[in-house]
Amino acid sequence: MNGKPRFIVFEGLDGSGKSTQVSLLSERLTQMNAPHTVTREPTSANPVGRLAREAINGAFPLENETLALLFAADRYQHVAEEVLPALNRGEHVLCDRYYFSNFAYQGGSADFDALYAYNRQVMKKRRPDLVLFIDVPPEECVRRIMRRDGKPRSGIYENLETLRGVRRRYLETFEKLRQSENIVVLEAGGLTERETAELVYDRVRQYI
Ligand code: TYD
C-alpha cells in the first residue's frame, strides 16, 4: 500500500457488471481501511447529469451532439465538485464511467476530434490513474440485461447492435488514447462476479 490517493475508472457496456465490480472493490477497500469515494457518471447529484440520464431513457429527443456536450458538461462539474475534492482529502476515487463512455456511446455520430475537444478541459483537470475496461461480449450483456430486468430495457443504447458498435468504439478509443492513458482490458466473458473481482483487484493492488 503506498497511500497516494488514486483515481480509478471503470468502463464497460451496459450489462457488463461494471457497477457490481465497483461495489466489490469498494467493499474490499473498506475491509482494508482504505479511505475512498464511489461515484458515477452521468451524475445524479446535479441537474446536468439528471438531464442526460432522462434523455438516454427516452424522456425527450436530443441531437447526439447535444447529448455529447451534456455528458461532457456533467463530467466537468463532477470532476470539480466531487472527484478532485475527494482526492484532495486523501481518498481513492472509484468512478463508474468517465470520458471514455463519451467516445464509445456518442462516437457513433459525433467525431473523435469533436469529442476530444469537449473533454479537453476535464482531461487537463484529471486523467485517471487507471482505467479498467470490463470486457464482456455484447451478447452476454444483453442476456444479463434481460435476466435482470425481465425484458429489453428502454434505454436507447441497450440493444445488441448498438452494444456491438459501442464495444468497437471503446476499443478504437483505447487505441487512440493509448499514449496518454493507463488502460487495462479485462476479459470477463463467462466469469463469475467473484472471478472478475479477483482480476480487478490484481490490477488495482499495485496502485493503492
Ligand atoms: P449506466 O452506468 O449503465 O447506468 P445505469 O445502470 O443507471 O443505467 O450508464 C447510463 C448510460 O449512460 C449508459 O447507457 C451509457 C450512457 N453514457 C453515455 O452515453 N455517455 C457518457 O459520456 C456517459 C458517462 C454515459
Residues whose N, C-alpha, C, O or C-beta is under 5 A from the ligand:
A	BS01	TYD	D14 E41 P42 F71 R97 Y98 S101 N102 Y105 Y157
